[in-house]
Amino acid sequence: MKKYLSVDCDYWYDADQAERQLILLMQKLRAGVPVIAVMNHQQMLPEVNASGALQLINIDEHSDLSEKTVGSFDCGTWVSYVKWRQQGTYIWVRPDKSYQGSCNGDDRATWNALTDWKYSDSRYIARKNLRITNYLQDCVGVGLCMSPAYACSDVIRVFRHIVKHYDIPYRKGLRKENNHRRLRPSGIPLSI
């Protein structure tokens, strides 16, 4: 199954761990697989939508997933706007044993309740145990997200170094990620 790999810098607290994993990712990535870097996660959505993937793997401290009636497009809901979600699989790779859930602070009992993904799951992988190259099979695109509102400054420096060193196209956005544009995901009409 074709997959898109999304990697958020807020997954790590340790800059050395982040650097080792990101360098390994870039070294092991097949030639021709497009890589982009973004400031805010929602800037990655056009590439995810156009990737031809049917599986999204999001290595992230937060699920970035909201209910299917979501109306606010931002860093904490962008996964709910993937066009192929109703036919696809969403895998959230999280660094904490307990669910951190949405970065918007909602209190749902289940992190993936009320979504319209065909299948969604989460996997706890401790930061020190992540093997990022395990997600490269059938990968058709990679997006790296800085997340300056959530990532620690040392990891942000690593992100910038990797982007520059590997000449990765970068989309600068607003530093404040949660810009809350009012928007319904495709396939869901705006309520009147």
PATOR-521293 format. One record per residue: residue number from 1; residue in three letters; x, y, z of N, C-alpha, C, O, CB in turn. Coordinates in steps of 0.02 Angstrom, whole numbers, always signed. Atoms other than C-alpha are relative to their C-alpha. Last residue first. Glycine has a CB too. Example, Ala and Ser with C-alpha at 12.3 -4.5 7.8 and 13.67 -1.06 7.14 Angstrom:
% PATOR-521293
[node 2; Ser; [-42; -59; -3]; [+684; -53; +357]; [-39; +55; +37]; [-14; +110; +45]; [+20; +23; -71]]
[node 1; Ala; [+45; -59; +0]; [+615; -225; +390]; [+45; +60; +0]; [+97; +59; +33]; [-50; +1; +62]]
END
This chain:
% PATOR-521293
[node 192; Ile; [+33; -65; +16]; [-1322; +1306; +348]; [-29; +29; +63]; [-58; +84; +60]; [-55; -9; -54]]
[node 191; Ser; [+68; -3; -25]; [-1198; +1167; +387]; [-28; +71; -13]; [+9; +120; -12]; [-3; -18; +76]]
[node 190; Leu; [+6; -50; -53]; [-1047; +1160; +272]; [-72; +2; +24]; [-118; +1; -17]; [+23; +70; -24]]
[node 189; Pro; [+26; -66; +16]; [-1051; +1000; +171]; [+2; +46; +60]; [-5; +24; +117]; [-71; -5; -27]]
[node 188; Ile; [+44; -19; -55]; [-933; +855; +211]; [-26; +70; -13]; [+13; +118; -13]; [+37; -4; +69]]
[node 187; Gly; [+50; +51; -10]; [-854; +768; +62]; [-48; +15; +56]; [-97; -21; +65]; [+32; -65; +12]]
[node 186; Ser; [+35; +20; +60]; [-697; +873; +69]; [-48; -56; +15]; [-33; -101; +54]; [+50; -20; -55]]
[node 185; Pro; [-36; +49; +41]; [-657; +931; +245]; [-39; -17; -63]; [-101; -12; -63]; [+15; -63; +42]]
[node 184; Arg; [+23; +68; -9]; [-750; +1087; +301]; [+43; -47; -41]; [+64; -29; -96]; [-75; -7; -19]]
[node 183; Leu; [-1; +41; +60]; [-660; +1253; +318]; [-25; -69; +18]; [-7; -96; +70]; [+71; -3; -31]]
[node 182; Arg; [+64; +36; +1]; [-653; +1396; +442]; [-4; -37; -67]; [-4; -6; -120]; [-61; +48; +9]]
[node 181; Arg; [+41; -17; +59]; [-469; +1442; +454]; [-63; -42; +3]; [-61; -102; +16]; [+38; -12; -66]]
[node 180; His; [+72; +15; -2]; [-411; +1415; +633]; [-39; +26; -60]; [-89; +60; -51]; [-29; +28; +61]]
[node 179; Asn; [+32; -59; +30]; [-238; +1500; +629]; [-75; -10; -11]; [-109; +36; -33]; [+33; +17; -65]]
[node 178; Asn; [+73; +6; -2]; [-171; +1374; +752]; [-34; +62; -26]; [-57; +104; +12]; [-23; -14; +72]]
[node 177; Glu; [+29; +52; +42]; [+10; +1368; +697]; [-76; +2; -2]; [-105; -7; -56]; [+22; -67; +25]]
[node 176; Lys; [+56; +23; -40]; [+74; +1534; +766]; [-40; -50; -43]; [-75; -30; -90]; [-46; +59; +23]]
[node 175; Arg; [-29; +33; -58]; [+239; +1550; +675]; [-54; -29; +45]; [-46; -82; +74]; [+45; +48; +39]]
[node 174; Leu; [+6; -41; -60]; [+145; +1588; +515]; [+28; -38; +59]; [+16; -98; +66]; [-74; +21; +12]]
[node 173; Gly; [+69; -18; -17]; [+209; +1491; +368]; [+0; +48; +58]; [+51; +78; +75]; [-41; -63; +17]]
[node 172; Lys; [+7; -39; -61]; [+372; +1457; +279]; [-73; +17; +10]; [-109; +31; -37]; [+44; +63; -2]]
[node 171; Arg; [+55; -48; +1]; [+369; +1320; +151]; [-5; +34; +68]; [-21; +3; +118]; [-67; -34; -17]]
[node 170; Tyr; [+30; -20; -63]; [+536; +1231; +130]; [-55; +52; -11]; [-46; +100; -48]; [+53; +28; +48]]
[node 169; Pro; [+45; -58; +10]; [+605; +1133; -18]; [-38; +15; +65]; [-66; -31; +96]; [-50; -12; -59]]
[node 168; Ile; [+71; +19; +1]; [+738; +1014; +51]; [-42; +63; -11]; [-33; +112; +24]; [-21; -37; +66]]
[node 167; Asp; [+33; -43; +49]; [+918; +1058; +7]; [-74; -19; -10]; [-97; -27; -67]; [+37; -3; -67]]
[node 166; Tyr; [+27; +44; +52]; [+988; +910; +105]; [-40; +39; -53]; [-72; +9; -97]; [-45; -53; +31]]
[node 165; His; [-52; +47; +23]; [+1102; +1019; +212]; [-25; -44; -58]; [+13; -57; -105]; [+21; -45; +58]]
[node 164; Lys; [-52; -35; +39]; [+977; +1163; +224]; [+50; -50; -30]; [+66; -45; -89]; [+37; +50; +45]]
[node 163; Val; [+31; -31; +59]; [+827; +1059; +275]; [+52; +33; -44]; [+51; +26; -105]; [-53; +52; +22]]
[node 162; Ile; [+17; +54; +47]; [+933; +952; +392]; [-29; +29; -65]; [-10; +8; -119]; [-50; -50; +32]]
[node 161; His; [-63; +27; +27]; [+1009; +1105; +477]; [-14; -53; -53]; [+16; -52; -107]; [+44; -29; +56]]
[node 160; Arg; [-26; -50; +47]; [+839; +1188; +498]; [+65; -24; -33]; [+75; -14; -93]; [+13; +67; +37]]
[node 159; Phe; [+44; -2; +59]; [+767; +1030; +576]; [+28; +49; -52]; [+33; +31; -111]; [-72; +22; +22]]
[node 158; Val; [-15; +61; +39]; [+917; +1014; +693]; [-42; +0; -64]; [-15; -14; -118]; [-14; -64; +42]]
[node 157; Arg; [-66; -12; +31]; [+893; +1195; +751]; [+21; -60; -43]; [+49; -51; -97]; [+53; +15; +53]]
[node 156; Ile; [+13; -47; +56]; [+708; +1157; +780]; [+65; +17; -36]; [+66; +22; -97]; [-35; +65; +26]]
[node 155; Val; [+24; +42; +54]; [+762; +1007; +886]; [-17; +43; -61]; [-7; +22; -118]; [-63; -41; +22]]
[node 154; Asp; [-57; +39; +25]; [+866; +1122; +996]; [-20; -44; -58]; [+18; -52; -105]; [+29; -43; +56]]
[node 153; Ser; [-43; -41; +42]; [+720; +1247; +1010]; [+60; -39; -27]; [+81; -26; -84]; [+25; +60; +40]]
[node 152; Cys; [-51; -35; -39]; [+595; +1121; +1075]; [+51; +33; -46]; [+61; +10; -103]; [+35; -48; +50]]
[node 151; Ala; [-66; +32; -2]; [+447; +1080; +964]; [+49; +41; +42]; [+44; +102; +48]; [+27; -9; -71]]
[node 150; Tyr; [-2; +59; -43]; [+269; +1137; +1004]; [+69; -31; +7]; [+82; -62; +59]; [-47; -51; -28]]
[node 149; Ala; [+40; -10; -60]; [+236; +1312; +935]; [+6; -58; +49]; [-12; -50; +107]; [-73; +9; -20]]
[node 148; Pro; [-34; -42; -49]; [+383; +1296; +815]; [-40; +14; +63]; [-12; +31; +115]; [+18; +65; -32]]
[node 147; Ser; [+44; -11; -57]; [+302; +1147; +728]; [+31; +44; +54]; [+41; +22; +110]; [-19; -66; +31]]
[node 146; Met; [-38; -31; -54]; [+451; +1107; +612]; [-42; +8; +64]; [-16; -5; +118]; [+26; +68; -22]]
[node 145; Cys; [+33; -59; -28]; [+361; +984; +499]; [+39; +27; +60]; [+56; -11; +105]; [-72; -17; +21]]
[node 144; Leu; [-30; -16; -65]; [+447; +861; +383]; [-31; +64; +25]; [-35; +114; -11]; [+78; +7; -5]]
[node 143; Gly; [+6; -70; -22]; [+344; +788; +242]; [+29; +7; +69]; [+13; -30; +115]; [-74; +22; -1]]
[node 142; Val; [-19; -14; -69]; [+390; +629; +151]; [-9; +74; +13]; [+12; +116; -28]; [+73; -23; +15]]
[node 141; Gly; [-14; -69; -18]; [+316; +557; -8]; [+15; +7; +74]; [-9; -32; +115]; [-59; +45; -20]]
[node 140; Val; [+4; -40; +60]; [+280; +396; -102]; [+12; +75; +14]; [+11; +115; -33]; [-68; -9; -34]]
[node 139; Cys; [+9; -71; -14]; [+332; +273; +34]; [+2; +40; -65]; [+49; +33; -105]; [+55; +25; +49]]
[node 138; Asp; [+58; -26; +37]; [+306; +92; -19]; [-15; +74; +13]; [-70; +98; +1]; [-62; -42; +17]]
[node 137; Gln; [+25; +45; +52]; [+432; +36; +113]; [-65; +27; -29]; [-111; +44; +7]; [-11; -72; +29]]
[node 136; Leu; [-17; -21; +68]; [+499; +189; +203]; [-25; -47; -55]; [-27; -27; -113]; [+73; +7; -6]]
[node 135; Tyr; [+60; -27; +33]; [+413; +168; +371]; [+12; +19; -73]; [-30; +51; -104]; [-25; +61; +38]]
[node 134; Asn; [+51; +53; +3]; [+542; +55; +455]; [-62; +22; -40]; [-102; -20; -60]; [-21; -21; +70]]
[node 133; Thr; [-6; +34; +64]; [+672; +188; +411]; [-49; -58; -7]; [-59; -83; -63]; [+71; -25; -10]]
[node 132; Ile; [+38; -36; +51]; [+611; +292; +556]; [+2; -34; -68]; [-45; -28; -108]; [+27; +70; -6]]
[node 131; Arg; [-40; +19; +58]; [+672; +167; +685]; [-38; +27; -61]; [-79; -7; -91]; [+11; -79; -6]]
[node 130; Leu; [+26; -12; +68]; [+603; +244; +844]; [+51; -22; -52]; [+110; -6; -47]; [-18; +74; -9]]
[node 129; Asn; [+8; +63; +37]; [+668; +161; +1003]; [-27; +10; -71]; [-35; -39; -108]; [-47; -44; +37]]
[node 128; Lys; [-65; +33; +10]; [+741; +315; +1089]; [-5; -63; -41]; [+46; -87; -67]; [+31; -16; +68]]
[node 127; Arg; [-44; -40; +42]; [+580; +412; +1064]; [+66; -35; -15]; [+89; -34; -72]; [+14; +67; +34]]
[node 126; Ala; [-41; -46; -40]; [+474; +274; +1137]; [+49; +36; -45]; [+75; +7; -93]; [+37; -37; +57]]
[node 125; Ile; [-70; +17; +9]; [+358; +196; +1009]; [+41; +53; +37]; [+41; +111; +18]; [+20; -3; -77]]
[node 124; Tyr; [-47; -31; -46]; [+173; +194; +1049]; [+69; -26; -15]; [+82; -86; -13]; [-19; -14; +74]]
[node 123; Arg; [-53; +44; -24]; [+71; +148; +898]; [+46; +40; +46]; [+73; +92; +26]; [+40; -31; -60]]
[node 122; Ser; [-59; -34; -25]; [-95; +225; +851]; [+50; -52; +26]; [+31; -106; +48]; [-18; +51; +56]]
[node 121; Asp; [-32; +36; -55]; [-234; +162; +740]; [+58; +43; +25]; [+81; +89; -9]; [+26; -70; -23]]
[node 120; Ser; [-50; -40; -35]; [-355; +227; +611]; [+25; -39; +60]; [-11; -76; +92]; [-29; +69; +21]]
[node 119; Tyr; [-33; +33; -55]; [-457; +137; +478]; [+50; +48; +32]; [+86; +82; -4]; [+35; -66; -23]]
[node 118; Lys; [+20; +70; +7]; [-582; +197; +348]; [+28; -40; +58]; [-6; -82; +88]; [+24; -29; -68]]
[node 117; Trp; [-51; +40; +33]; [-553; +373; +413]; [-26; -71; -4]; [-60; -95; +41]; [+68; +4; +38]]
[node 116; Asp; [+26; +36; +58]; [-716; +461; +456]; [+55; -32; -41]; [+46; -43; -101]; [-41; +47; -43]]
[node 115; Thr; [-35; -18; +62]; [-676; +515; +633]; [-31; -38; -58]; [-69; -86; -48]; [+76; -14; +6]]
[node 114; Leu; [+39; -42; +46]; [-800; +508; +777]; [+37; +25; -62]; [+19; +76; -90]; [-26; +59; +37]]
[node 113; Ala; [+74; +4; +0]; [-681; +440; +907]; [-28; +48; -51]; [-3; +104; -60]; [-28; +16; +71]]
[node 112; Asn; [+24; +5; +68]; [-496; +431; +859]; [-77; -8; -4]; [-103; -32; -54]; [+33; -59; -35]]
[node 111; Trp; [-33; -48; +45]; [-418; +495; +1020]; [-28; -2; -70]; [-26; +49; -105]; [+74; -13; -2]]
[node 110; Thr; [-39; +39; +48]; [-542; +404; +1129]; [+27; +48; -51]; [-9; +89; -79]; [-43; -55; -34]]
[node 109; Ala; [-25; +59; -34]; [-609; +488; +1286]; [+44; -42; -45]; [+93; -72; -22]; [-58; -42; +27]]
[node 108; Arg; [+31; +62; +22]; [-623; +655; +1198]; [+31; -59; +36]; [+92; -60; +49]; [+6; -9; -77]]
[node 107; Asp; [-3; +52; -51]; [-559; +798; +1305]; [-36; -64; -22]; [-67; -97; +20]; [-30; +25; +64]]
[node 106; Asp; [+66; +29; -13]; [-516; +931; +1178]; [+8; -61; +45]; [+62; -89; +51]; [-35; -19; -67]]
[node 105; Gly; [+22; +5; -69]; [-352; +1024; +1204]; [-69; -30; +10]; [-97; -21; +64]; [+3; +66; +31]]
[node 104; Asn; [+48; -53; -13]; [-318; +1087; +1029]; [-32; -7; +68]; [-75; +33; +87]; [-54; +0; -54]]
[node 103; Cys; [-38; -56; -29]; [-158; +982; +1016]; [-46; +60; +12]; [-23; +114; +31]; [+59; +20; -45]]
[node 102; Ser; [+0; -62; +39]; [-273; +834; +993]; [+43; +53; +34]; [+46; +57; +96]; [-71; +27; -8]]
[node 101; Gly; [+59; -22; +37]; [-231; +671; +1075]; [+11; +64; -38]; [+66; +78; -62]; [-56; +8; +46]]
[node 100; Gln; [-2; -73; -8]; [-88; +653; +1198]; [-58; +31; -37]; [-80; +87; -21]; [+66; +29; -24]]
[node 99; Tyr; [+18; -41; +58]; [-129; +469; +1214]; [+5; +73; +18]; [-21; +95; +69]; [-72; -17; -25]]
[node 98; Ser; [+69; -24; -2]; [-37; +383; +1355]; [-12; +43; -62]; [+34; +75; -88]; [-14; +41; +66]]
[node 97; Lys; [+44; +57; -11]; [+119; +282; +1321]; [-73; +21; +1]; [-116; -13; -27]; [+17; -35; +65]]
[node 96; Asp; [+22; +7; -69]; [+206; +433; +1245]; [-47; -60; +7]; [-87; -74; -38]; [-34; +64; +25]]
[node 95; Pro; [-58; +13; -44]; [+310; +447; +1086]; [-19; -12; +73]; [+25; -26; +114]; [+48; +57; -4]]
[node 94; Arg; [-4; -47; -55]; [+164; +428; +963]; [+56; -18; +48]; [+71; -77; +58]; [-66; +3; +38]]
[node 93; Val; [-56; +25; -40]; [+159; +348; +792]; [+13; +52; +53]; [+34; +108; +38]; [+64; -14; -45]]
[node 92; Trp; [-33; -52; -40]; [-14; +391; +722]; [+54; -35; +43]; [+38; -76; +86]; [-52; +38; +46]]
[node 91; Ile; [-40; +28; -55]; [-68; +273; +584]; [+36; +58; +35]; [+76; +93; +4]; [+51; -54; -25]]
[node 90; Tyr; [-40; -49; -36]; [-208; +330; +468]; [+34; -34; +59]; [+1; -65; +101]; [-45; +60; +25]]
[node 89; Thr; [-22; +20; -66]; [-277; +209; +339]; [+43; +56; +30]; [+86; +84; -3]; [+40; -66; -2]]
[node 88; Gly; [-69; +11; -21]; [-373; +257; +185]; [+10; -18; +72]; [-37; -24; +112]; [+38; +60; -14]]
[node 87; Gln; [-24; +62; +29]; [-536; +248; +90]; [+67; -21; +29]; [+93; -74; +12]; [+6; +7; -76]]
[node 86; Gln; [+54; +49; -6]; [-629; +378; +193]; [+17; -67; -32]; [-16; -117; -19]; [-64; +28; -31]]
[node 85; Arg; [+6; +30; -67]; [-466; +473; +216]; [-54; -54; +5]; [-44; -103; +41]; [-13; +54; +50]]
[node 84; Trp; [+10; +72; +9]; [-434; +503; +30]; [-11; -37; +67]; [-5; -98; +69]; [+59; -30; -35]]
[node 83; Lys; [+55; +16; +47]; [-458; +691; +37]; [-15; -74; -4]; [-73; -93; -13]; [+16; +26; -69]]
[node 82; Val; [-29; +40; +54]; [-351; +719; +192]; [-56; -25; -44]; [-104; -55; -20]; [+42; -61; +29]]
[node 81; Tyr; [+12; -30; +66]; [-442; +854; +290]; [+31; -38; -58]; [+28; -16; -115]; [+26; +71; +0]]
[node 80; Ser; [+72; +8; +16]; [-460; +762; +456]; [-17; +29; -67]; [-75; +23; -90]; [-42; +32; +54]]
[node 79; Val; [+8; +69; +21]; [-269; +747; +463]; [-73; -14; -20]; [-86; -57; -61]; [+21; -48; +57]]
[node 78; Trp; [-15; +7; +71]; [-260; +939; +468]; [-10; -72; -25]; [-27; -81; -84]; [+72; +21; -13]]
[node 77; Thr; [+56; +32; +35]; [-351; +951; +634]; [+17; -19; -71]; [-26; -49; -106]; [-60; +46; +0]]
[node 76; Gly; [+29; +54; -40]; [-220; +999; +763]; [-57; -37; -34]; [-84; -84; -5]; [-23; +27; +64]]
[node 75; Cys; [-51; +52; -11]; [-112; +1103; +646]; [-28; -59; +38]; [-1; -114; +32]; [+58; +29; +38]]
[node 74; Asp; [-61; -23; -32]; [-262; +1203; +584]; [+46; -59; +13]; [+33; -114; -10]; [-17; +37; +67]]
[node 73; Phe; [-59; +30; +31]; [-423; +1193; +484]; [+63; +29; +32]; [+77; +88; +24]; [+1; +11; -76]]
[node 72; Ser; [-57; -45; -9]; [-575; +1231; +592]; [+63; -35; -24]; [+84; -85; +5]; [+7; +23; +74]]
[node 71; Gly; [+10; -58; +42]; [-742; +1154; +544]; [+58; +49; +3]; [+55; +102; -29]; [-63; +35; +19]]
[node 70; Val; [-48; -55; -12]; [-726; +978; +611]; [-14; +57; -48]; [-32; +46; -106]; [+72; -26; -9]]
[node 69; Thr; [+36; -63; +7]; [-883; +873; +588]; [+44; +61; +11]; [+20; +117; +20]; [-58; +2; +49]]
[node 68; Lys; [+18; -12; +70]; [-781; +716; +552]; [-39; +64; -10]; [-46; +87; -66]; [-39; -57; -27]]
[node 67; Glu; [+60; +34; +21]; [-699; +724; +724]; [-20; +20; -70]; [+3; +71; -96]; [-58; +14; +49]]
[node 66; Ser; [+61; -25; -32]; [-522; +783; +741]; [-60; -39; -24]; [-53; -82; -68]; [-9; +76; -15]]
[node 65; Leu; [+61; +28; +28]; [-350; +711; +705]; [-60; +27; +40]; [-58; +31; +101]; [+1; -78; +2]]
[node 64; Asp; [+19; -47; +54]; [-184; +798; +734]; [-64; -22; -36]; [-74; -6; -94]; [+57; +6; -51]]
[node 63; Ser; [+34; +38; +53]; [-137; +644; +838]; [-17; +43; -60]; [-20; +18; -116]; [-63; -32; +28]]
[node 62; His; [+73; -8; +0]; [-10; +740; +941]; [-31; -38; -58]; [+2; -49; -109]; [-20; +75; -4]]
[node 61; Glu; [+22; +2; -69]; [+171; +697; +984]; [-76; +2; +5]; [-105; -25; +52]; [+31; +57; +40]]
[node 60; Asp; [+21; -64; -29]; [+201; +657; +801]; [-18; -9; +74]; [-42; -63; +93]; [-61; +29; -39]]
[node 59; Ile; [-44; +5; -58]; [+260; +525; +680]; [-5; +67; +35]; [+21; +118; +11]; [+75; -19; -20]]
[node 58; Asn; [-17; -65; -30]; [+111; +529; +560]; [+40; -13; +64]; [+12; -34; +115]; [-64; +41; +15]]
[node 57; Ile; [-34; +15; -63]; [+91; +381; +443]; [+25; +67; +27]; [+63; +102; -6]; [+60; -52; -10]]
[node 56; Leu; [-36; -56; -28]; [-39; +413; +309]; [+30; -22; +66]; [-6; -44; +111]; [-45; +63; +9]]
[node 55; Gln; [-18; +6; -70]; [-96; +264; +207]; [+41; +62; +19]; [+89; +80; -14]; [+40; -65; +13]]
[node 54; Leu; [+61; +19; -36]; [-190; +268; +43]; [+15; -14; +73]; [-28; -40; +109]; [-33; -61; -34]]
[node 53; Ala; [-4; +46; -57]; [-55; +361; -52]; [-70; -18; +24]; [-119; +17; +10]; [+41; +31; +58]]
[node 52; Gly; [+20; +66; +24]; [-76; +440; -225]; [+3; -53; +55]; [-8; -112; +41]; [+43; -21; -58]]
[node 51; Ser; [-53; +51; -2]; [+26; +588; -164]; [-19; -67; -32]; [+26; -105; -52]; [+20; -12; +70]]
[node 50; Ala; [-20; +15; +69]; [-93; +729; -216]; [+48; -60; -5]; [+69; -78; -60]; [+33; +61; -31]]
[node 49; Asn; [+58; +11; +43]; [-186; +739; -50]; [+19; -23; -70]; [-15; -65; -100]; [-42; +63; -4]]
[node 48; Val; [+31; +62; -23]; [-27; +719; +53]; [-59; -18; -46]; [-65; -75; -67]; [-24; +7; +74]]
[node 47; Glu; [-43; +55; +21]; [+61; +852; -51]; [-30; -67; +21]; [-27; -115; -17]; [+70; +8; +29]]
[node 46; Pro; [+4; +9; +73]; [-85; +975; -33]; [+43; -58; -26]; [+22; -93; -71]; [+22; +64; -35]]
[node 45; Leu; [+61; +32; +27]; [-97; +938; +155]; [-2; -6; -76]; [-21; -59; -100]; [-59; +38; +24]]
[node 44; Met; [-18; +63; +32]; [+83; +980; +204]; [-59; -31; -38]; [-49; -74; -81]; [+27; -49; +51]]
[node 43; Gln; [-30; -17; +64]; [+44; +1162; +245]; [+19; -62; -41]; [+32; -57; -101]; [+62; +44; +11]]
[node 42; Gln; [+54; -5; +50]; [-73; +1097; +381]; [+27; +21; -68]; [-8; +13; -118]; [-52; +50; +24]]
[node 41; His; [+21; +64; +29]; [+80; +1040; +478]; [-53; +6; -54]; [-51; -31; -103]; [-26; -44; +54]]
[node 40; Asn; [+61; +21; -33]; [+154; +1212; +504]; [-28; -62; -35]; [-27; -66; -96]; [-52; +56; +1]]
[node 39; Met; [+0; -28; -67]; [+333; +1264; +462]; [-59; -29; +40]; [-51; -50; +98]; [-4; +77; -2]]
[node 38; Val; [+49; -53; -12]; [+347; +1149; +315]; [+7; +26; +71]; [+32; -9; +115]; [-72; -25; -12]]
[node 37; Ala; [-3; -21; -69]; [+479; +1036; +240]; [-47; +59; +8]; [-51; +103; -36]; [+73; +20; +21]]
[node 36; Ile; [+11; -71; -13]; [+455; +939; +81]; [+9; +13; +74]; [+4; -32; +115]; [-70; +22; -25]]
[node 35; Val; [-4; -20; -71]; [+523; +773; +20]; [-13; +75; +3]; [+16; +113; -36]; [+69; -18; +32]]
[node 34; Pro; [-2; -71; -17]; [+481; +692; -147]; [-1; +12; +76]; [-37; -21; +113]; [-58; +36; -32]]
[node 33; Val; [+54; -10; -48]; [+529; +509; -172]; [+3; +74; +22]; [+53; +95; +51]; [+6; -49; +62]]
[node 32; Gly; [+63; -15; +33]; [+635; +508; -332]; [-59; +9; +48]; [-112; +32; +27]; [-16; -53; -48]]
[node 31; Ala; [-3; -56; +47]; [+786; +422; -258]; [-69; +10; -32]; [-103; -39; -48]; [+55; -12; -55]]
[node 30; Arg; [-11; +17; +70]; [+739; +305; -117]; [+3; +64; -42]; [-30; +113; -27]; [-56; -46; -27]]
[node 29; Leu; [+57; -15; +43]; [+756; +372; +60]; [+17; -16; -73]; [+70; +3; -97]; [-21; +75; +7]]
[node 28; Lys; [+32; +62; +22]; [+892; +285; +160]; [-59; +10; -47]; [-86; -38; -74]; [-24; -39; +60]]
[node 27; Gln; [-48; +45; +32]; [+1010; +433; +181]; [-33; -62; -30]; [-10; -88; -81]; [+52; -22; +51]]
[node 26; Met; [-22; -30; +63]; [+871; +559; +213]; [+49; -46; -36]; [+48; -49; -98]; [+33; +69; +13]]
[node 25; Leu; [+57; -4; +46]; [+788; +450; +345]; [+24; +26; -68]; [+8; -4; -120]; [-55; +46; +28]]
[node 24; Leu; [+12; +67; +23]; [+955; +412; +428]; [-58; -2; -50]; [-54; -37; -101]; [-15; -47; +59]]
[node 23; Ile; [-55; +14; +46]; [+991; +598; +439]; [-8; -70; -29]; [+0; -80; -89]; [+69; +6; +36]]
[node 22; Leu; [+13; -38; +62]; [+819; +627; +514]; [+56; -10; -51]; [+42; -14; -111]; [-7; +75; +16]]
[node 21; Gln; [+56; +28; +37]; [+839; +487; +642]; [-12; +37; -66]; [-26; +4; -117]; [-63; +2; +43]]
[node 20; Arg; [-17; +68; +24]; [+1013; +537; +700]; [-56; -29; -44]; [-43; -56; -97]; [+13; -47; +60]]
[node 19; Glu; [-49; -6; +54]; [+966; +722; +709]; [+18; -69; -28]; [+20; -77; -89]; [+63; +35; +26]]
[node 18; Ala; [+33; -28; +60]; [+808; +690; +810]; [+48; +2; -59]; [+31; -18; -114]; [-28; +71; +14]]
[node 17; Gln; [+44; +52; +27]; [+899; +578; +934]; [-33; +23; -64]; [-36; -14; -113]; [-54; -19; +52]]
[node 16; Asp; [-43; +52; +28]; [+1037; +709; +954]; [-42; -58; -29]; [-26; -82; -84]; [+48; -27; +53]]
[node 15; Ala; [-23; -20; +67]; [+909; +849; +975]; [+44; -53; -32]; [+42; -61; -93]; [+38; +67; +5]]
[node 14; Asp; [-72; +6; +4]; [+824; +761; +1122]; [+23; +15; -72]; [+6; -22; -118]; [+23; -70; +23]]
[node 13; Tyr; [-26; -51; -46]; [+646; +819; +1152]; [+75; +4; -5]; [+106; +55; +9]; [-21; -14; +72]]
[node 12; Trp; [-62; +7; -39]; [+577; +726; +1002]; [+9; +58; +49]; [-12; +115; +36]; [+59; -4; -46]]
[node 11; Tyr; [-6; +69; -23]; [+402; +702; +927]; [+60; -7; +48]; [+57; -46; +95]; [+8; -49; -60]]
[node 10; Asp; [+20; +3; -70]; [+382; +891; +917]; [+2; -71; +29]; [-9; -80; +89]; [-69; +29; +8]]
[node 9; Cys; [-57; -9; -46]; [+486; +886; +758]; [-20; -3; +73]; [+22; -17; +116]; [+33; +67; -13]]
[node 8; Asp; [+4; -64; -36]; [+338; +817; +661]; [+57; +4; +50]; [+69; -43; +88]; [-69; +7; +35]]
[node 7; Val; [-43; +0; -60]; [+369; +681; +532]; [-2; +69; +31]; [+19; +118; +1]; [+73; -21; -18]]
[node 6; Ser; [-2; -67; -29]; [+238; +641; +398]; [+39; -4; +66]; [+25; -47; +108]; [-72; +29; +12]]
[node 5; Leu; [-30; -4; -66]; [+262; +485; +293]; [+5; +73; +21]; [+38; +114; -12]; [+69; -33; +1]]
[node 4; Tyr; [-31; -65; -8]; [+145; +456; +146]; [+25; +4; +72]; [-12; -12; +118]; [-50; +59; -17]]
[node 3; Lys; [+8; -38; -62]; [+104; +276; +105]; [+36; +67; -5]; [+85; +75; -41]; [+27; -39; +59]]
[node 2; Lys; [-39; -62; +2]; [+70; +171; -47]; [-13; +40; +63]; [-69; +46; +86]; [-18; +41; -63]]
[node 1; Met; [+42; -59; +0]; [+0; +0; +0]; [+44; +62; +0]; [+90; +67; +41]; [-48; +0; +61]]
END
